[in-house]
Amino acid sequence: MSSGQSLATTLHYADGTTACDAAFEGGPVALAYGRFDAPTREAVRSEYLHSVQRWAHANGYALPGEFVLGMGTRA
């Protein structure tokens, strides 16, 4: 038997560096990002910050997020 649930949340980051690190160094794309050369990493970070600019505020970023939680049991 298995079940799942999604959890909507807001992810708070103090600055652009922290937001990028969470997305690229610890997130689901970390493996691919780690293989980019330095100029490509910088371009990706710049594009990411541009794409999340609407969630920027005086104290950093408040990005909408969603986590999918799954649970199951073995027979």
CHARMM-style PDB file with segment names, atoms N, HN, CA, C and O in Angstrom:
ATOM      1  N   MET     1       0.844  -1.171   0.000  1.00  0.00      PROA
ATOM      2  CA  MET     1       0.000   0.000   0.000  1.00  0.00      PROA
ATOM      3  C   MET     1       0.890   1.234   0.000  1.00  0.00      PROA
ATOM      4  O   MET     1       1.938   1.247   0.646  1.00  0.00      PROA
ATOM      5  N   SER     2       0.489   2.244  -0.702  1.00  0.00      PROA
ATOM      6  HN  SER     2      -0.362   2.234  -1.227  1.00  0.00      PROA
ATOM      7  CA  SER     2       1.249   3.480  -0.706  1.00  0.00      PROA
ATOM      8  C   SER     2       0.282   4.658  -0.737  1.00  0.00      PROA
ATOM      9  O   SER     2      -0.879   4.526  -1.125  1.00  0.00      PROA
ATOM     10  N   SER     3       0.789   5.802  -0.319  1.00  0.00      PROA
ATOM     11  HN  SER     3       1.732   5.909  -0.004  1.00  0.00      PROA
ATOM     12  CA  SER     3      -0.004   7.018  -0.365  1.00  0.00      PROA
ATOM     13  C   SER     3       0.940   8.194  -0.548  1.00  0.00      PROA
ATOM     14  O   SER     3       2.147   8.067  -0.342  1.00  0.00      PROA
ATOM     15  N   GLY     4       0.405   9.304  -0.924  1.00  0.00      PROA
ATOM     16  HN  GLY     4      -0.575   9.407  -1.091  1.00  0.00      PROA
ATOM     17  CA  GLY     4       1.224  10.482  -1.123  1.00  0.00      PROA
ATOM     18  C   GLY     4       0.442  11.736  -0.812  1.00  0.00      PROA
ATOM     19  O   GLY     4      -0.789  11.738  -0.778  1.00  0.00      PROA
ATOM     20  N   GLN     5       1.174  12.783  -0.591  1.00  0.00      PROA
ATOM     21  HN  GLN     5       2.174  12.781  -0.619  1.00  0.00      PROA
ATOM     22  CA  GLN     5       0.552  14.049  -0.254  1.00  0.00      PROA
ATOM     23  C   GLN     5       1.496  15.157  -0.715  1.00  0.00      PROA
ATOM     24  O   GLN     5       2.715  15.013  -0.618  1.00  0.00      PROA
ATOM     25  N   SER     6       0.944  16.249  -1.210  1.00  0.00      PROA
ATOM     26  HN  SER     6      -0.046  16.365  -1.288  1.00  0.00      PROA
ATOM     27  CA  SER     6       1.787  17.389  -1.554  1.00  0.00      PROA
ATOM     28  C   SER     6       1.632  18.448  -0.476  1.00  0.00      PROA
ATOM     29  O   SER     6       0.564  18.618   0.113  1.00  0.00      PROA
ATOM     30  N   LEU     7       2.724  19.150  -0.239  1.00  0.00      PROA
ATOM     31  HN  LEU     7       3.591  19.012  -0.717  1.00  0.00      PROA
ATOM     32  CA  LEU     7       2.769  20.161   0.806  1.00  0.00      PROA
ATOM     33  C   LEU     7       3.264  21.461   0.178  1.00  0.00      PROA
ATOM     34  O   LEU     7       4.428  21.562  -0.210  1.00  0.00      PROA
ATOM     35  N   ALA     8       2.392  22.442   0.080  1.00  0.00      PROA
ATOM     36  HN  ALA     8       1.447  22.359   0.396  1.00  0.00      PROA
ATOM     37  CA  ALA     8       2.767  23.753  -0.445  1.00  0.00      PROA
ATOM     38  C   ALA     8       3.384  24.560   0.694  1.00  0.00      PROA
ATOM     39  O   ALA     8       2.910  24.513   1.829  1.00  0.00      PROA
ATOM     40  N   THR     9       4.441  25.296   0.380  1.00  0.00      PROA
ATOM     41  HN  THR     9       4.826  25.334  -0.542  1.00  0.00      PROA
ATOM     42  CA  THR     9       5.128  26.083   1.392  1.00  0.00      PROA
ATOM     43  C   THR     9       5.789  27.283   0.751  1.00  0.00      PROA
ATOM     44  O   THR     9       5.758  27.438  -0.470  1.00  0.00      PROA
ATOM     45  N   THR    10       6.377  28.118   1.557  1.00  0.00      PROA
ATOM     46  HN  THR    10       6.401  27.992   2.548  1.00  0.00      PROA
ATOM     47  CA  THR    10       7.189  29.233   1.077  1.00  0.00      PROA
ATOM     48  C   THR    10       8.604  29.014   1.577  1.00  0.00      PROA
ATOM     49  O   THR    10       8.829  28.783   2.765  1.00  0.00      PROA
ATOM     50  N   LEU    11       9.554  29.090   0.658  1.00  0.00      PROA
ATOM     51  HN  LEU    11       9.371  29.278  -0.307  1.00  0.00      PROA
ATOM     52  CA  LEU    11      10.961  28.894   0.991  1.00  0.00      PROA
ATOM     53  C   LEU    11      11.601  30.274   1.124  1.00  0.00      PROA
ATOM     54  O   LEU    11      11.565  31.070   0.186  1.00  0.00      PROA
ATOM     55  N   HSD    12      12.182  30.553   2.281  1.00  0.00      PROA
ATOM     56  HN  HSD    12      12.210  29.906   3.043  1.00  0.00      PROA
ATOM     57  CA  HSD    12      12.770  31.858   2.565  1.00  0.00      PROA
ATOM     58  C   HSD    12      14.284  31.780   2.459  1.00  0.00      PROA
ATOM     59  O   HSD    12      14.914  30.898   3.043  1.00  0.00      PROA
ATOM     60  N   TYR    13      14.855  32.698   1.717  1.00  0.00      PROA
ATOM     61  HN  TYR    13      14.344  33.415   1.242  1.00  0.00      PROA
ATOM     62  CA  TYR    13      16.306  32.780   1.554  1.00  0.00      PROA
ATOM     63  C   TYR    13      16.763  34.204   1.820  1.00  0.00      PROA
ATOM     64  O   TYR    13      16.118  35.160   1.390  1.00  0.00      PROA
ATOM     65  N   ALA    14      17.857  34.341   2.516  1.00  0.00      PROA
ATOM     66  HN  ALA    14      18.381  33.564   2.865  1.00  0.00      PROA
ATOM     67  CA  ALA    14      18.358  35.657   2.909  1.00  0.00      PROA
ATOM     68  C   ALA    14      18.897  36.463   1.737  1.00  0.00      PROA
ATOM     69  O   ALA    14      18.889  37.694   1.771  1.00  0.00      PROA
ATOM     70  N   ASP    15      19.368  35.771   0.692  1.00  0.00      PROA
ATOM     71  HN  ASP    15      19.374  34.771   0.664  1.00  0.00      PROA
ATOM     72  CA  ASP    15      19.952  36.467  -0.452  1.00  0.00      PROA
ATOM     73  C   ASP    15      19.999  35.544  -1.658  1.00  0.00      PROA
ATOM     74  O   ASP    15      19.647  34.367  -1.572  1.00  0.00      PROA
ATOM     75  N   GLY    16      20.438  36.094  -2.782  1.00  0.00      PROA
ATOM     76  HN  GLY    16      20.723  37.050  -2.851  1.00  0.00      PROA
ATOM     77  CA  GLY    16      20.486  35.331  -4.017  1.00  0.00      PROA
ATOM     78  C   GLY    16      21.451  34.162  -3.961  1.00  0.00      PROA
ATOM     79  O   GLY    16      21.172  33.105  -4.527  1.00  0.00      PROA
ATOM     80  N   THR    17      22.574  34.333  -3.293  1.00  0.00      PROA
ATOM     81  HN  THR    17      22.800  35.192  -2.834  1.00  0.00      PROA
ATOM     82  CA  THR    17      23.546  33.243  -3.179  1.00  0.00      PROA
ATOM     83  C   THR    17      22.936  32.049  -2.477  1.00  0.00      PROA
ATOM     84  O   THR    17      23.096  30.914  -2.927  1.00  0.00      PROA
ATOM     85  N   THR    18      22.243  32.292  -1.384  1.00  0.00      PROA
ATOM     86  HN  THR    18      22.114  33.214  -1.019  1.00  0.00      PROA
ATOM     87  CA  THR    18      21.613  31.211  -0.623  1.00  0.00      PROA
ATOM     88  C   THR    18      20.520  30.530  -1.433  1.00  0.00      PROA
ATOM     89  O   THR    18      20.396  29.305  -1.404  1.00  0.00      PROA
ATOM     90  N   ALA    19      19.727  31.317  -2.154  1.00  0.00      PROA
ATOM     91  HN  ALA    19      19.828  32.311  -2.177  1.00  0.00      PROA
ATOM     92  CA  ALA    19      18.667  30.744  -2.990  1.00  0.00      PROA
ATOM     93  C   ALA    19      19.261  29.869  -4.092  1.00  0.00      PROA
ATOM     94  O   ALA    19      18.764  28.774  -4.354  1.00  0.00      PROA
ATOM     95  N   CYS    20      20.319  30.350  -4.732  1.00  0.00      PROA
ATOM     96  HN  CYS    20      20.723  31.240  -4.519  1.00  0.00      PROA
ATOM     97  CA  CYS    20      20.969  29.568  -5.791  1.00  0.00      PROA
ATOM     98  C   CYS    20      21.597  28.299  -5.236  1.00  0.00      PROA
ATOM     99  O   CYS    20      21.462  27.226  -5.825  1.00  0.00      PROA
ATOM    100  N   ASP    21      22.283  28.417  -4.108  1.00  0.00      PROA
ATOM    101  HN  ASP    21      22.393  29.288  -3.629  1.00  0.00      PROA
ATOM    102  CA  ASP    21      22.919  27.236  -3.515  1.00  0.00      PROA
ATOM    103  C   ASP    21      21.891  26.165  -3.191  1.00  0.00      PROA
ATOM    104  O   ASP    21      22.142  24.980  -3.410  1.00  0.00      PROA
ATOM    105  N   ALA    22      20.733  26.569  -2.668  1.00  0.00      PROA
ATOM    106  HN  ALA    22      20.529  27.532  -2.490  1.00  0.00      PROA
ATOM    107  CA  ALA    22      19.683  25.599  -2.345  1.00  0.00      PROA
ATOM    108  C   ALA    22      19.173  24.908  -3.604  1.00  0.00      PROA
ATOM    109  O   ALA    22      18.894  23.709  -3.590  1.00  0.00      PROA
ATOM    110  N   ALA    23      19.054  25.654  -4.675  1.00  0.00      PROA
ATOM    111  HN  ALA    23      19.281  26.628  -4.687  1.00  0.00      PROA
ATOM    112  CA  ALA    23      18.515  25.085  -5.922  1.00  0.00      PROA
ATOM    113  C   ALA    23      19.527  24.221  -6.658  1.00  0.00      PROA
ATOM    114  O   ALA    23      19.177  23.172  -7.198  1.00  0.00      PROA
ATOM    115  N   PHE    24      20.781  24.661  -6.681  1.00  0.00      PROA
ATOM    116  HN  PHE    24      21.065  25.513  -6.242  1.00  0.00      PROA
ATOM    117  CA  PHE    24      21.754  24.017  -7.562  1.00  0.00      PROA
ATOM    118  C   PHE    24      22.782  23.129  -6.870  1.00  0.00      PROA
ATOM    119  O   PHE    24      23.327  22.217  -7.490  1.00  0.00      PROA
ATOM    120  N   GLU    25      23.044  23.381  -5.621  1.00  0.00      PROA
ATOM    121  HN  GLU    25      22.601  24.122  -5.117  1.00  0.00      PROA
ATOM    122  CA  GLU    25      24.058  22.572  -4.951  1.00  0.00      PROA
ATOM    123  C   GLU    25      23.451  21.516  -4.037  1.00  0.00      PROA
ATOM    124  O   GLU    25      24.124  20.558  -3.657  1.00  0.00      PROA
ATOM    125  N   GLY    26      22.188  21.689  -3.688  1.00  0.00      PROA
ATOM    126  HN  GLY    26      21.641  22.467  -3.997  1.00  0.00      PROA
ATOM    127  CA  GLY    26      21.546  20.710  -2.834  1.00  0.00      PROA
ATOM    128  C   GLY    26      20.224  20.212  -3.380  1.00  0.00      PROA
ATOM    129  O   GLY    26      19.584  19.351  -2.777  1.00  0.00      PROA
ATOM    130  N   GLY    27      19.818  20.743  -4.503  1.00  0.00      PROA
ATOM    131  HN  GLY    27      20.339  21.442  -4.993  1.00  0.00      PROA
ATOM    132  CA  GLY    27      18.523  20.391  -5.073  1.00  0.00      PROA
ATOM    133  C   GLY    27      18.616  19.263  -6.085  1.00  0.00      PROA
ATOM    134  O   GLY    27      19.662  18.630  -6.232  1.00  0.00      PROA
ATOM    135  N   PRO    28      17.519  19.018  -6.778  1.00  0.00      PROA
ATOM    136  CA  PRO    28      17.444  17.890  -7.702  1.00  0.00      PROA
ATOM    137  C   PRO    28      18.326  18.022  -8.945  1.00  0.00      PROA
ATOM    138  O   PRO    28      18.543  17.034  -9.646  1.00  0.00      PROA
ATOM    139  N   VAL    29      18.832  19.205  -9.226  1.00  0.00      PROA
ATOM    140  HN  VAL    29      18.656  20.008  -8.656  1.00  0.00      PROA
ATOM    141  CA  VAL    29      19.688  19.380 -10.408  1.00  0.00      PROA
ATOM    142  C   VAL    29      21.165  19.465 -10.041  1.00  0.00      PROA
ATOM    143  O   VAL    29      21.989  19.815 -10.886  1.00  0.00      PROA
ATOM    144  N   ALA    30      21.511  19.150  -8.799  1.00  0.00      PROA
ATOM    145  HN  ALA    30      20.841  18.865  -8.112  1.00  0.00      PROA
ATOM    146  CA  ALA    30      22.885  19.293  -8.316  1.00  0.00      PROA
ATOM    147  C   ALA    30      23.895  18.494  -9.135  1.00  0.00      PROA
ATOM    148  O   ALA    30      24.991  18.987  -9.403  1.00  0.00      PROA
ATOM    149  N   LEU    31      23.553  17.289  -9.533  1.00  0.00      PROA
ATOM    150  HN  LEU    31      22.663  16.889  -9.316  1.00  0.00      PROA
ATOM    151  CA  LEU    31      24.488  16.462 -10.289  1.00  0.00      PROA
ATOM    152  C   LEU    31      24.832  17.112 -11.631  1.00  0.00      PROA
ATOM    153  O   LEU    31      26.006  17.212 -11.987  1.00  0.00      PROA
ATOM    154  N   ALA    32      23.835  17.545 -12.360  1.00  0.00      PROA
ATOM    155  HN  ALA    32      22.881  17.463 -12.071  1.00  0.00      PROA
ATOM    156  CA  ALA    32      24.077  18.196 -13.649  1.00  0.00      PROA
ATOM    157  C   ALA    32      24.822  19.519 -13.452  1.00  0.00      PROA
ATOM    158  O   ALA    32      25.775  19.805 -14.177  1.00  0.00      PROA
ATOM    159  N   TYR    33      24.399  20.316 -12.490  1.00  0.00      PROA
ATOM    160  HN  TYR    33      23.625  20.084 -11.901  1.00  0.00      PROA
ATOM    161  CA  TYR    33      25.025  21.617 -12.229  1.00  0.00      PROA
ATOM    162  C   TYR    33      26.505  21.443 -11.890  1.00  0.00      PROA
ATOM    163  O   TYR    33      27.335  22.249 -12.311  1.00  0.00      PROA
ATOM    164  N   GLY    34      26.835  20.418 -11.147  1.00  0.00      PROA
ATOM    165  HN  GLY    34      26.161  19.763 -10.805  1.00  0.00      PROA
ATOM    166  CA  GLY    34      28.217  20.153 -10.764  1.00  0.00      PROA
ATOM    167  C   GLY    34      29.121  19.842 -11.945  1.00  0.00      PROA
ATOM    168  O   GLY    34      30.343  19.933 -11.826  1.00  0.00      PROA
ATOM    169  N   ARG    35      28.554  19.484 -13.058  1.00  0.00      PROA
ATOM    170  HN  ARG    35      27.561  19.410 -13.154  1.00  0.00      PROA
ATOM    171  CA  ARG    35      29.345  19.157 -14.257  1.00  0.00      PROA
ATOM    172  C   ARG    35      29.538  20.359 -15.186  1.00  0.00      PROA
ATOM    173  O   ARG    35      30.294  20.277 -16.154  1.00  0.00      PROA
ATOM    174  N   PHE    36      28.867  21.461 -14.901  1.00  0.00      PROA
ATOM    175  HN  PHE    36      28.253  21.529 -14.115  1.00  0.00      PROA
ATOM    176  CA  PHE    36      29.011  22.658 -15.724  1.00  0.00      PROA
ATOM    177  C   PHE    36      30.354  23.321 -15.450  1.00  0.00      PROA
ATOM    178  O   PHE    36      30.876  23.238 -14.338  1.00  0.00      PROA
ATOM    179  N   ASP    37      30.913  23.978 -16.463  1.00  0.00      PROA
ATOM    180  HN  ASP    37      30.488  24.046 -17.366  1.00  0.00      PROA
ATOM    181  CA  ASP    37      32.117  24.772 -16.237  1.00  0.00      PROA
ATOM    182  C   ASP    37      31.724  26.080 -15.544  1.00  0.00      PROA
ATOM    183  O   ASP    37      30.539  26.405 -15.460  1.00  0.00      PROA
ATOM    184  N   ALA    38      32.699  26.820 -15.055  1.00  0.00      PROA
ATOM    185  HN  ALA    38      33.661  26.556 -15.123  1.00  0.00      PROA
ATOM    186  CA  ALA    38      32.430  28.027 -14.271  1.00  0.00      PROA
ATOM    187  C   ALA    38      31.597  29.061 -15.030  1.00  0.00      PROA
ATOM    188  O   ALA    38      30.664  29.612 -14.446  1.00  0.00      PROA
ATOM    189  N   PRO    39      31.885  29.352 -16.300  1.00  0.00      PROA
ATOM    190  CA  PRO    39      31.047  30.341 -16.998  1.00  0.00      PROA
ATOM    191  C   PRO    39      29.590  29.890 -17.147  1.00  0.00      PROA
ATOM    192  O   PRO    39      28.678  30.713 -17.069  1.00  0.00      PROA
ATOM    193  N   THR    40      29.371  28.600 -17.358  1.00  0.00      PROA
ATOM    194  HN  THR    40      30.113  27.932 -17.422  1.00  0.00      PROA
ATOM    195  CA  THR    40      28.005  28.085 -17.481  1.00  0.00      PROA
ATOM    196  C   THR    40      27.289  28.174 -16.145  1.00  0.00      PROA
ATOM    197  O   THR    40      26.119  28.553 -16.095  1.00  0.00      PROA
ATOM    198  N   ARG    41      27.975  27.830 -15.058  1.00  0.00      PROA
ATOM    199  HN  ARG    41      28.926  27.522 -15.098  1.00  0.00      PROA
ATOM    200  CA  ARG    41      27.361  27.957 -13.723  1.00  0.00      PROA
ATOM    201  C   ARG    41      26.935  29.392 -13.454  1.00  0.00      PROA
ATOM    202  O   ARG    41      25.834  29.634 -12.959  1.00  0.00      PROA
ATOM    203  N   GLU    42      27.801  30.341 -13.778  1.00  0.00      PROA
ATOM    204  HN  GLU    42      28.696  30.144 -14.180  1.00  0.00      PROA
ATOM    205  CA  GLU    42      27.477  31.748 -13.551  1.00  0.00      PROA
ATOM    206  C   GLU    42      26.270  32.173 -14.387  1.00  0.00      PROA
ATOM    207  O   GLU    42      25.408  32.905 -13.900  1.00  0.00      PROA
ATOM    208  N   ALA    43      26.202  31.725 -15.627  1.00  0.00      PROA
ATOM    209  HN  ALA    43      26.902  31.131 -16.023  1.00  0.00      PROA
ATOM    210  CA  ALA    43      25.062  32.050 -16.488  1.00  0.00      PROA
ATOM    211  C   ALA    43      23.768  31.441 -15.948  1.00  0.00      PROA
ATOM    212  O   ALA    43      22.720  32.087 -15.970  1.00  0.00      PROA
ATOM    213  N   VAL    44      23.839  30.206 -15.465  1.00  0.00      PROA
ATOM    214  HN  VAL    44      24.690  29.681 -15.447  1.00  0.00      PROA
ATOM    215  CA  VAL    44      22.657  29.534 -14.907  1.00  0.00      PROA
ATOM    216  C   VAL    44      22.183  30.262 -13.655  1.00  0.00      PROA
ATOM    217  O   VAL    44      20.986  30.498 -13.490  1.00  0.00      PROA
ATOM    218  N   ARG    45      23.114  30.619 -12.774  1.00  0.00      PROA
ATOM    219  HN  ARG    45      24.086  30.427 -12.908  1.00  0.00      PROA
ATOM    220  CA  ARG    45      22.742  31.345 -11.554  1.00  0.00      PROA
ATOM    221  C   ARG    45      22.085  32.683 -11.894  1.00  0.00      PROA
ATOM    222  O   ARG    45      21.082  33.060 -11.287  1.00  0.00      PROA
ATOM    223  N   SER    46      22.651  33.393 -12.862  1.00  0.00      PROA
ATOM    224  HN  SER    46      23.466  33.086 -13.355  1.00  0.00      PROA
ATOM    225  CA  SER    46      22.101  34.687 -13.264  1.00  0.00      PROA
ATOM    226  C   SER    46      20.682  34.536 -13.810  1.00  0.00      PROA
ATOM    227  O   SER    46      19.791  35.312 -13.464  1.00  0.00      PROA
ATOM    228  N   GLU    47      20.483  33.546 -14.654  1.00  0.00      PROA
ATOM    229  HN  GLU    47      21.207  32.916 -14.936  1.00  0.00      PROA
ATOM    230  CA  GLU    47      19.148  33.308 -15.230  1.00  0.00      PROA
ATOM    231  C   GLU    47      18.142  32.901 -14.155  1.00  0.00      PROA
ATOM    232  O   GLU    47      16.989  33.332 -14.181  1.00  0.00      PROA
ATOM    233  N   TYR    48      18.581  32.076 -13.217  1.00  0.00      PROA
ATOM    234  HN  TYR    48      19.518  31.726 -13.195  1.00  0.00      PROA
ATOM    235  CA  TYR    48      17.698  31.651 -12.125  1.00  0.00      PROA
ATOM    236  C   TYR    48      17.257  32.864 -11.303  1.00  0.00      PROA
ATOM    237  O   TYR    48      16.069  33.035 -11.028  1.00  0.00      PROA
ATOM    238  N   LEU    49      18.219  33.703 -10.913  1.00  0.00      PROA
ATOM    239  HN  LEU    49      19.184  33.564 -11.136  1.00  0.00      PROA
ATOM    240  CA  LEU    49      17.861  34.886 -10.127  1.00  0.00      PROA
ATOM    241  C   LEU    49      16.936  35.815 -10.896  1.00  0.00      PROA
ATOM    242  O   LEU    49      16.040  36.422 -10.310  1.00  0.00      PROA
ATOM    243  N   HSD    50      17.140  35.929 -12.182  1.00  0.00      PROA
ATOM    244  HN  HSD    50      17.867  35.436 -12.658  1.00  0.00      PROA
ATOM    245  CA  HSD    50      16.234  36.730 -12.997  1.00  0.00      PROA
ATOM    246  C   HSD    50      14.820  36.128 -12.967  1.00  0.00      PROA
ATOM    247  O   HSD    50      13.834  36.860 -12.881  1.00  0.00      PROA
ATOM    248  N   SER    51      14.728  34.802 -13.037  1.00  0.00      PROA
ATOM    249  HN  SER    51      15.529  34.207 -13.106  1.00  0.00      PROA
ATOM    250  CA  SER    51      13.417  34.147 -13.087  1.00  0.00      PROA
ATOM    251  C   SER    51      12.656  34.212 -11.765  1.00  0.00      PROA
ATOM    252  O   SER    51      11.431  34.092 -11.762  1.00  0.00      PROA
ATOM    253  N   VAL    52      13.350  34.398 -10.648  1.00  0.00      PROA
ATOM    254  HN  VAL    52      14.345  34.495 -10.650  1.00  0.00      PROA
ATOM    255  CA  VAL    52      12.674  34.455  -9.345  1.00  0.00      PROA
ATOM    256  C   VAL    52      12.593  35.877  -8.794  1.00  0.00      PROA
ATOM    257  O   VAL    52      12.215  36.081  -7.640  1.00  0.00      PROA
ATOM    258  N   GLN    53      12.943  36.841  -9.610  1.00  0.00      PROA
ATOM    259  HN  GLN    53      13.250  36.675 -10.547  1.00  0.00      PROA
ATOM    260  CA  GLN    53      12.978  38.236  -9.149  1.00  0.00      PROA
ATOM    261  C   GLN    53      11.636  38.718  -8.591  1.00  0.00      PROA
ATOM    262  O   GLN    53      11.606  39.554  -7.688  1.00  0.00      PROA
ATOM    263  N   ARG    54      10.541  38.201  -9.119  1.00  0.00      PROA
ATOM    264  HN  ARG    54      10.565  37.522  -9.852  1.00  0.00      PROA
ATOM    265  CA  ARG    54       9.228  38.671  -8.632  1.00  0.00      PROA
ATOM    266  C   ARG    54       8.966  38.286  -7.185  1.00  0.00      PROA
ATOM    267  O   ARG    54       8.057  38.832  -6.559  1.00  0.00      PROA
ATOM    268  N   TRP    55       9.748  37.354  -6.639  1.00  0.00      PROA
ATOM    269  HN  TRP    55      10.487  36.910  -7.147  1.00  0.00      PROA
ATOM    270  CA  TRP    55       9.588  36.957  -5.236  1.00  0.00      PROA
ATOM    271  C   TRP    55      10.658  37.564  -4.330  1.00  0.00      PROA
ATOM    272  O   TRP    55      10.765  37.211  -3.156  1.00  0.00      PROA
ATOM    273  N   ALA    56      11.446  38.480  -4.889  1.00  0.00      PROA
ATOM    274  HN  ALA    56      11.359  38.767  -5.843  1.00  0.00      PROA
ATOM    275  CA  ALA    56      12.465  39.167  -4.092  1.00  0.00      PROA
ATOM    276  C   ALA    56      11.801  40.237  -3.229  1.00  0.00      PROA
ATOM    277  O   ALA    56      10.799  40.834  -3.621  1.00  0.00      PROA
ATOM    278  N   HSD    57      12.370  40.465  -2.064  1.00  0.00      PROA
ATOM    279  HN  HSD    57      13.184  39.979  -1.746  1.00  0.00      PROA
ATOM    280  CA  HSD    57      11.912  41.543  -1.190  1.00  0.00      PROA
ATOM    281  C   HSD    57      13.132  42.093  -0.453  1.00  0.00      PROA
ATOM    282  O   HSD    57      14.246  41.613  -0.659  1.00  0.00      PROA
ATOM    283  N   ALA    58      12.936  43.063   0.375  1.00  0.00      PROA
ATOM    284  HN  ALA    58      12.030  43.454   0.542  1.00  0.00      PROA
ATOM    285  CA  ALA    58      14.053  43.755   1.035  1.00  0.00      PROA
ATOM    286  C   ALA    58      14.949  42.813   1.841  1.00  0.00      PROA
ATOM    287  O   ALA    58      16.139  43.086   1.999  1.00  0.00      PROA
ATOM    288  N   ASN    59      14.402  41.721   2.346  1.00  0.00      PROA
ATOM    289  HN  ASN    59      13.436  41.499   2.217  1.00  0.00      PROA
ATOM    290  CA  ASN    59      15.175  40.808   3.189  1.00  0.00      PROA
ATOM    291  C   ASN    59      15.551  39.508   2.481  1.00  0.00      PROA
ATOM    292  O   ASN    59      15.870  38.523   3.146  1.00  0.00      PROA
ATOM    293  N   GLY    60      15.522  39.484   1.156  1.00  0.00      PROA
ATOM    294  HN  GLY    60      15.263  40.285   0.616  1.00  0.00      PROA
ATOM    295  CA  GLY    60      15.903  38.270   0.443  1.00  0.00      PROA
ATOM    296  C   GLY    60      14.839  37.815  -0.529  1.00  0.00      PROA
ATOM    297  O   GLY    60      14.339  38.597  -1.336  1.00  0.00      PROA
ATOM    298  N   TYR    61      14.500  36.543  -0.443  1.00  0.00      PROA
ATOM    299  HN  TYR    61      14.907  35.907   0.213  1.00  0.00      PROA
ATOM    300  CA  TYR    61      13.528  35.930  -1.343  1.00  0.00      PROA
ATOM    301  C   TYR    61      12.541  35.092  -0.551  1.00  0.00      PROA
ATOM    302  O   TYR    61      12.907  34.469   0.444  1.00  0.00      PROA
ATOM    303  N   ALA    62      11.292  35.076  -0.990  1.00  0.00      PROA
ATOM    304  HN  ALA    62      10.995  35.583  -1.799  1.00  0.00      PROA
ATOM    305  CA  ALA    62      10.251  34.214  -0.443  1.00  0.00      PROA
ATOM    306  C   ALA    62       9.650  33.463  -1.626  1.00  0.00      PROA
ATOM    307  O   ALA    62       8.697  33.930  -2.250  1.00  0.00      PROA
ATOM    308  N   LEU    63      10.213  32.297  -1.929  1.00  0.00      PROA
ATOM    309  HN  LEU    63      10.987  31.917  -1.422  1.00  0.00      PROA
ATOM    310  CA  LEU    63       9.830  31.541  -3.117  1.00  0.00      PROA
ATOM    311  C   LEU    63       8.752  30.515  -2.807  1.00  0.00      PROA
ATOM    312  O   LEU    63       8.839  29.814  -1.799  1.00  0.00      PROA
ATOM    313  N   PRO    64       7.740  30.416  -3.655  1.00  0.00      PROA
ATOM    314  CA  PRO    64       6.750  29.361  -3.460  1.00  0.00      PROA
ATOM    315  C   PRO    64       7.410  28.012  -3.734  1.00  0.00      PROA
ATOM    316  O   PRO    64       8.234  27.880  -4.639  1.00  0.00      PROA
ATOM    317  N   GLY    65       7.041  27.038  -2.954  1.00  0.00      PROA
ATOM    318  HN  GLY    65       6.372  27.146  -2.219  1.00  0.00      PROA
ATOM    319  CA  GLY    65       7.596  25.707  -3.139  1.00  0.00      PROA
ATOM    320  C   GLY    65       6.550  24.636  -2.879  1.00  0.00      PROA
ATOM    321  O   GLY    65       5.507  24.893  -2.278  1.00  0.00      PROA
ATOM    322  N   GLU    66       6.844  23.468  -3.329  1.00  0.00      PROA
ATOM    323  HN  GLU    66       7.692  23.259  -3.817  1.00  0.00      PROA
ATOM    324  CA  GLU    66       5.954  22.328  -3.092  1.00  0.00      PROA
ATOM    325  C   GLU    66       6.798  21.077  -2.936  1.00  0.00      PROA
ATOM    326  O   GLU    66       7.696  20.808  -3.733  1.00  0.00      PROA
ATOM    327  N   PHE    67       6.495  20.331  -1.911  1.00  0.00      PROA
ATOM    328  HN  PHE    67       5.765  20.549  -1.263  1.00  0.00      PROA
ATOM    329  CA  PHE    67       7.150  19.062  -1.659  1.00  0.00      PROA
ATOM    330  C   PHE    67       6.120  17.957  -1.813  1.00  0.00      PROA
ATOM    331  O   PHE    67       4.976  18.106  -1.383  1.00  0.00      PROA
ATOM    332  N   VAL    68       6.513  16.868  -2.416  1.00  0.00      PROA
ATOM    333  HN  VAL    68       7.441  16.747  -2.766  1.00  0.00      PROA
ATOM    334  CA  VAL    68       5.633  15.710  -2.552  1.00  0.00      PROA
ATOM    335  C   VAL    68       6.160  14.657  -1.585  1.00  0.00      PROA
ATOM    336  O   VAL    68       7.306  14.217  -1.677  1.00  0.00      PROA
ATOM    337  N   LEU    69       5.302  14.270  -0.666  1.00  0.00      PROA
ATOM    338  HN  LEU    69       4.371  14.627  -0.592  1.00  0.00      PROA
ATOM    339  CA  LEU    69       5.661  13.288   0.347  1.00  0.00      PROA
ATOM    340  C   LEU    69       5.016  11.967  -0.023  1.00  0.00      PROA
ATOM    341  O   LEU    69       3.830  11.905  -0.347  1.00  0.00      PROA
ATOM    342  N   GLY    70       5.796  10.936   0.029  1.00  0.00      PROA
ATOM    343  HN  GLY    70       6.759  10.986   0.292  1.00  0.00      PROA
ATOM    344  CA  GLY    70       5.267   9.606  -0.283  1.00  0.00      PROA
ATOM    345  C   GLY    70       5.555   8.633   0.838  1.00  0.00      PROA
ATOM    346  O   GLY    70       6.556   8.747   1.545  1.00  0.00      PROA
ATOM    347  N   MET    71       4.669   7.686   0.986  1.00  0.00      PROA
ATOM    348  HN  MET    71       3.855   7.593   0.412  1.00  0.00      PROA
ATOM    349  CA  MET    71       4.833   6.687   2.028  1.00  0.00      PROA
ATOM    350  C   MET    71       4.303   5.364   1.493  1.00  0.00      PROA
ATOM    351  O   MET    71       3.297   5.316   0.786  1.00  0.00      PROA
ATOM    352  N   GLY    72       4.984   4.325   1.838  1.00  0.00      PROA
ATOM    353  HN  GLY    72       5.801   4.364   2.412  1.00  0.00      PROA
ATOM    354  CA  GLY    72       4.529   3.021   1.407  1.00  0.00      PROA
ATOM    355  C   GLY    72       4.978   1.942   2.386  1.00  0.00      PROA
ATOM    356  O   GLY    72       5.798   2.181   3.272  1.00  0.00      PROA
ATOM    357  N   THR    73       4.438   0.787   2.207  1.00  0.00      PROA
ATOM    358  HN  THR    73       3.772   0.593   1.487  1.00  0.00      PROA
ATOM    359  CA  THR    73       4.827  -0.353   3.033  1.00  0.00      PROA
ATOM    360  C   THR    73       5.175  -1.520   2.112  1.00  0.00      PROA
ATOM    361  O   THR    73       4.633  -1.650   1.015  1.00  0.00      PROA
ATOM    362  N   ARG    74       6.056  -2.332   2.564  1.00  0.00      PROA
ATOM    363  HN  ARG    74       6.497  -2.226   3.456  1.00  0.00      PROA
ATOM    364  CA  ARG    74       6.416  -3.536   1.814  1.00  0.00      PROA
ATOM    365  C   ARG    74       5.544  -4.690   2.229  1.00  0.00      PROA
ATOM    366  O   ARG    74       5.213  -4.865   3.401  1.00  0.00      PROA
ATOM    367  N   ALA    75       5.187  -5.458   1.253  1.00  0.00      PROA
ATOM    368  HN  ALA    75       5.456  -5.315   0.301  1.00  0.00      PROA
ATOM    369  CA  ALA    75       4.336  -6.622   1.538  1.00  0.00      PROA
ATOM    370  C   ALA    75       5.168  -7.711   2.216  1.00  0.00      PROA
ATOM    371  OT1 ALA    75       4.644  -8.776   2.541  1.00  0.00      PROA
TER     372      ALA     75
END
